[in-house]
Amino acid sequence: MADPTVLPGGDHHERRWQALAGICLAAAVVWLAFADFAVVIPTVAAEIPVTLTQLQLANNAFGLTTGVLVLAAGRLCDAYGRRRMLELGILGMGVSSLLVVLVPGYPGLLLSRALMGCAAAFVLPATLALIPAMFSPHEQARAFGAWMGITWIGEAAGPAVGGALTPLFGWRSVFWVVLPLGLAALWLVRRSVLVESRDPDASRHVDVPGLLTSGASFFCLIYGCMVGQERGFVDPVTLGLLGAAVLLGTAFVLLQQRVAEPLFDFVLFSYPSFRGALLANTVMSIVFTGVVFLLAVYFQDVERFSVFTTGLLLFPVTLSILAFIPVGGRFESRRGPRLPVMTGLVLLGAGALIMGALGHGAGFPLVVMGQVVAGAGLGLMSIPMSRALVAGPPLRLAGTASGMFKVSSMLGGAFGVAVFSAAQRYFEDDVAVDVARAVGLSEEDARTLPNALTESTLTDRLLSGVSPATKEVIKTVLRDAQETGTGQAIWLAGLVAVASALALPLFWRPYRARGTE
């Protein structure tokens, strides 16, 4: 890659720390927008008559579009300039956040989340790629560490921010907050990023067939899991979506081996550090995002806590992550990256197993304790895992490796919400369906009821023909079933994390220097 060019205006090192603040703020806005919607889902359901599956689709639209586009966006950043693409991405997120107001109802919500994700796909690779252009090698570790810590703050604090804004300004404020934060990041970037970093030899070609097949495959997989919650996993529609995901995924792999400039270079999987760290990051994203989503809905829909209280209850994990990130860095310097990553996954799983002990008030100390344990695991593994992802492959593949890091984070999060919500529905009993049938609801309405949040306009509409006393009985049955399903789904998430930690040595041999594995 050619050296970055310096725009007129002076030494490109002059304002590097101010520039880093703008870069980190832009990345934090992406992860904040990714994470803050889950906590307002019950509030949205109280206003818009939609099912939980539809709300999950809106929640996952951000991560799905970002994850699918980020590799192609990274290539365009290389070709057209990282600063330029970063500025366009920030502006795109801000404009997209306004669509939830301009387009009313559920379509505006879904469109806004999806377009914000498209814009975020340009922000993430540009922010990372600008750091080497502005910092000397001995300063880059500090700069990357700051980027990692601030982005974790953005994601982990998302529910707390959403919980604080919603009582004051309504649930749409979790979209609007992107605009002032994005403008602040844009001002800092334009004022202080004095270097336009690009690769003049980079190809402007984008593997469109690969992009379409991979995107369609991930959509069918994630949406198939969501449809399975409503229709069951042996339903022809569900099986068709999951089967299409397999076929499209196979087509993507075959296409990547035949095109001159593939979207993803599968030679990366020949490096054990990349395989192991990518697996760990994917599992971490699946488990963490899925558990936070389940808890955010549970606290409000079952325990009837306010959105503000829910945000506070989900905040301990943020503090724990921040406390253990530096510990993970020191752990890695002494023992290499594999052991802290395995330890982190075990602690994440142990925290989820503790949090699964939910139960009408008595379980909340355990939920907080579980967050502290899980946060310790996330903090321990963050820096060792991110470094290991690019430590094994040669430098020419480092950009693609870091791109896959972001892909696995976003798509893993979207998949975690879908699969553990499906697990929650599987573990729930169907007593509510039987009661609904008994009081005269149609078969279709009785089957829809468990997929509607208890305190939602959809539930009130479905139960509009029954007496208030009967309605409250049905809602109590729904809450009891949701409590059981949520606890068991979180336990399943914990077991997945622990099992992955134990299996990690099969994919990841002990760390060795770049290019020697």
Steps between C-alpha positions, in 0.01 A plus 500: 500500500629843411579752765211726595491839341488812715250767415615862498483651843802385690657204671252213514624408852421842641142433618506124515356465851217738425444306179494177699223645716290563189576157356414323826181704543388403150562130572327527839192650331482192275504258792264717704249497214549125463420433867260765627185390315451173690409674824217703340331207322220463761438876478474478121262204529272707724462750214527300176294178459776260390621159610824433683634338181447826309675695774791254496528554125525876555757445774707263283475713185786719622745219573400303191558783253822612669640150518420420137640825358804568718753303292391668176491837679855447624617446143330823389664683791839381377427614145321832551652619828427400859434851629254572221312173553497558878340841454240359259425216739447735795269720292313195374434378853372842604263535206375141538419560865240760396302255287329359809319836518457570129358152420234412758437165661691174469629562141685813614647312796624212285631726223684726744676208672600340169637821343686594819669160478599562138664830596668343806670248268717788370572650842655194666774410248585866439552574871738209545691562177567866584688416821818364332499802268524745790694320773854370512539126564582545870183709552265277305447253787368782721282632218351158421446438872310828529289405196418162651411641843277779369315274257432260788356791693274579205364147473480407865350834605243495219215361714573749780501792255175381344347455844598853604380674182167325447313627812606856418465519122324180386636187335587682174771684690723192474509582127527878535798476737708380205467839331667730762762239587571442133531873431744532790708213360485653151617838632794341678594293195486793257692722741777262596537212250748673272596188311306337219602136516444294188665227297551626143544141383178379661242359263162671480338175399245353742408134482126557452401129457689419820337791679150394390539130578659558841242764594208288389640197683534684830156658461335162437681347799410776745148557371442124491578481872255782566223347288557172684386669821156559350449207265725232649824360361335222299273744318564506122569876501760467777664200337501679166679804646758289682554284192546810286758626751703180451474511121589869476788455744634214290469713187695779673788266589516364145488848348782625722728230364431597140509880487817702448434740788294315763320674780669268752827309475444153647874449540456685831351184649838329456633716788405349839508830688248644255273194520501493876457871558223525238314212664538661842382840376199349324395302807556803723277716278229235473482440874542856628259669259242223529502505881476880521203494263317237704563683827390837358165354395460290815555785745227709339249247373508252789622701798332821374801719571527834325738540210720720720525235773574238236787710367645529851467125559701433184776747583722290735640303206640823354695583814634147525618499138686827540665382823632177343616622157845606636519176699453308176787692339737411785376138498583474129849645543582220746315199357424582137151561359341153504474448877336838580254448215406154629474634855282785374260262327473285814422807712248622242329161513512490881345847515218393268434190710472722809271747319271217393378469859218751446196520721269784604744720689698233682730444204614858445809486725601195299436684174730782611761250620475316170559824309813572704636150429407515131645851468826380652519234231423746221762742627765231536460369146447826307857615431663153475230385259516806275879482481500127430266544207770686307813352662518174304420597141756697298475877489343499152194326650478706818234730355275212398556333837397811691200536269387149584534593867232766452287271281492231767414754769202646314361183346570302816296752699209483256509120502518490880178701533325275249618162626461559875160663452403187308638290788296706746182433304586129481543474876173681572195282556181543297260546793425854381399364159263249663346769722457732202320227308279429799380861523406510132801633309549370149778251436707763320461757779572240768824406324599865451449586868826349639697695237354831618643685798263490799457876534467578130230642276497171307419298814228746600348471153511119505334493844252780436205260506563351846424636844767698693532218756553238230745727320710533816501121552626446145768767544615337824531167321697670221738661749562171683575325170732781391685486831562128460605532139733796563684331785555180307606682182761696699623175654535361147705807404729437797552138401584605144770738628657242733489225236665733248778580746568130551498438124724797418834310520378279213499806272779709652849373559722700739591847376801545276637801321346632181555281203649203692184299562 
